[in-house]
């Protein structure tokens, strides 16, 4: 019962981590496009522009949810599972930022999905009660 | 060249930040309270942990390197390229954190790594 609850909690947090990362990176990329930051003041100014601020907020959510996930799941489980976010970022770059995704990049996307699934069907614990 | 330097800084600082974070979050133990009061209490405890503060410092370096990288490169390059950390972190999770990385996880991590290499092309 405890193990089943932990499994669900892990899945929910993995989804939050993936979505907040993908949406946060997208907002940040959208906000940073074509800018040139070279001084601390440039960074401070750009941080408070709407898209960058949204991106940072979502990435803070990503950081906190990932920290929570790491409090019970192994690093070697968390990292590959949440790497689905890389795929989501590539798709968002293609759809909303008009980036050119070559066949090699799409092949890479499929490999990442395959690798992620291999890791995800295992237990989040290497030791302990799972 | 500037992009690769930024990427290198981002990867190195992410690896250090993740390792510190994993060690300290495990030491703290599983987080079970998700109501506002419980979250505030946990954040209060974690904010006094100097290794977690150091982890956040490394993550901040990683973040600003990433932000600067996004000025001149595609999102679909910058984000996948950052997954180069995965290879180092899986190895260090095994070597330093003594996690039992089984065969399936190694294969999965390798597939992800190969995928990332292709994505970055």
Boltz contact constraints between the chains, C-beta under 6 A:
constraints:
  - contact:
      token1: [A, 25]
      token2: [B, 79]
      max_distance: 6.0
  - contact:
      token1: [A, 29]
      token2: [B, 70]
      max_distance: 6.0
  - contact:
      token1: [A, 29]
      token2: [B, 75]
      max_distance: 6.0
  - contact:
      token1: [A, 32]
      token2: [B, 70]
      max_distance: 6.0
  - contact:
      token1: [A, 32]
      token2: [B, 71]
      max_distance: 6.0
  - contact:
      token1: [A, 35]
      token2: [B, 71]
      max_distance: 6.0
  - contact:
      token1: [A, 67]
      token2: [B, 25]
      max_distance: 6.0
  - contact:
      token1: [A, 68]
      token2: [B, 31]
      max_distance: 6.0
  - contact:
      token1: [A, 70]
      token2: [B, 22]
      max_distance: 6.0
  - contact:
      token1: [A, 70]
      token2: [B, 25]
      max_distance: 6.0
  - contact:
      token1: [A, 71]
      token2: [B, 25]
      max_distance: 6.0
  - contact:
      token1: [A, 71]
      token2: [B, 30]
      max_distance: 6.0
  - contact:
      token1: [A, 71]
      token2: [B, 31]
      max_distance: 6.0
  - contact:
      token1: [A, 72]
      token2: [B, 30]
      max_distance: 6.0
  - contact:
      token1: [A, 74]
      token2: [B, 99]
      max_distance: 6.0
  - contact:
      token1: [A, 75]
      token2: [B, 22]
      max_distance: 6.0
  - contact:
      token1: [A, 75]
      token2: [B, 93]
      max_distance: 6.0
  - contact:
      token1: [A, 76]
      token2: [B, 90]
      max_distance: 6.0
  - contact:
      token1: [A, 76]
      token2: [B, 93]
      max_distance: 6.0
  - contact:
      token1: [A, 76]
      token2: [B, 99]
      max_distance: 6.0
  - contact:
      token1: [A, 76]
      token2: [B, 101]
      max_distance: 6.0
  - contact:
      token1: [A, 76]
      token2: [B, 105]
      max_distance: 6.0
  - contact:
      token1: [A, 79]
      token2: [B, 86]
      max_distance: 6.0
  - contact:
      token1: [A, 79]
      token2: [B, 89]
      max_distance: 6.0
  - contact:
      token1: [A, 80]
      token2: [B, 108]
      max_distance: 6.0
  - contact:
      token1: [A, 80]
      token2: [B, 109]
      max_distance: 6.0
  - contact:
      token1: [A, 80]
      token2: [B, 112]
      max_distance: 6.0
  - contact:
      token1: [A, 83]
      token2: [B, 83]
      max_distance: 6.0
  - contact:
      token1: [A, 83]
      token2: [B, 112]
      max_distance: 6.0
  - contact:
      token1: [A, 86]
      token2: [B, 79]
      max_distance: 6.0
  - contact:
      token1: [A, 86]
      token2: [B, 80]
      max_distance: 6.0
  - contact:
      token1: [A, 86]
      token2: [B, 83]
      max_distance: 6.0
  - contact:
      token1: [A, 89]
      token2: [B, 75]
      max_distance: 6.0
  - contact:
      token1: [A, 89]
      token2: [B, 79]
      max_distance: 6.0
  - contact:
      token1: [A, 90]
      token2: [B, 76]
      max_distance: 6.0
  - contact:
      token1: [A, 93]
      token2: [B, 74]
      max_distance: 6.0
  - contact:
      token1: [A, 93]
      token2: [B, 75]
      max_distance: 6.0
  - contact:
      token1: [A, 93]
      token2: [B, 76]
      max_distance: 6.0
  - contact:
      token1: [A, 97]
      token2: [B, 75]
      max_distance: 6.0
  - contact:
      token1: [A, 99]
      token2: [B, 74]
      max_distance: 6.0
  - contact:
      token1: [A, 99]
      token2: [B, 76]
      max_distance: 6.0
  - contact:
      token1: [A, 101]
      token2: [B, 76]
      max_distance: 6.0
  - contact:
      token1: [A, 104]
      token2: [B, 118]
      max_distance: 6.0
  - contact:
      token1: [A, 104]
      token2: [B, 121]
      max_distance: 6.0
  - contact:
      token1: [A, 105]
      token2: [B, 119]
      max_distance: 6.0
  - contact:
      token1: [A, 107]
      token2: [B, 118]
      max_distance: 6.0
  - contact:
      token1: [A, 108]
      token2: [B, 115]
      max_distance: 6.0
  - contact:
      token1: [A, 108]
      token2: [B, 118]
      max_distance: 6.0
  - contact:
      token1: [A, 108]
      token2: [B, 119]
      max_distance: 6.0
  - contact:
      token1: [A, 111]
      token2: [B, 111]
      max_distance: 6.0
  - contact:
      token1: [A, 111]
      token2: [B, 114]
      max_distance: 6.0
  - contact:
      token1: [A, 111]
      token2: [B, 115]
      max_distance: 6.0
  - contact:
      token1: [A, 112]
      token2: [B, 112]
      max_distance: 6.0
  - contact:
      token1: [A, 112]
      token2: [B, 115]
      max_distance: 6.0
  - contact:
      token1: [A, 114]
      token2: [B, 111]
      max_distance: 6.0
  - contact:
      token1: [A, 115]
      token2: [B, 108]
      max_distance: 6.0
  - contact:
      token1: [A, 115]
      token2: [B, 111]
      max_distance: 6.0
  - contact:
      token1: [A, 115]
      token2: [B, 112]
      max_distance: 6.0
  - contact:
      token1: [A, 118]
      token2: [B, 104]
      max_distance: 6.0
  - contact:
      token1: [A, 118]
      token2: [B, 107]
      max_distance: 6.0
  - contact:
      token1: [A, 118]
      token2: [B, 108]
      max_distance: 6.0
  - contact:
      token1: [A, 119]
      token2: [B, 105]
      max_distance: 6.0
  - contact:
      token1: [A, 119]
      token2: [B, 108]
      max_distance: 6.0
  - contact:
      token1: [A, 122]
      token2: [B, 104]
      max_distance: 6.0
  - contact:
      token1: [A, 126]
      token2: [B, 99]
      max_distance: 6.0
  - contact:
      token1: [A, 126]
      token2: [B, 100]
      max_distance: 6.0
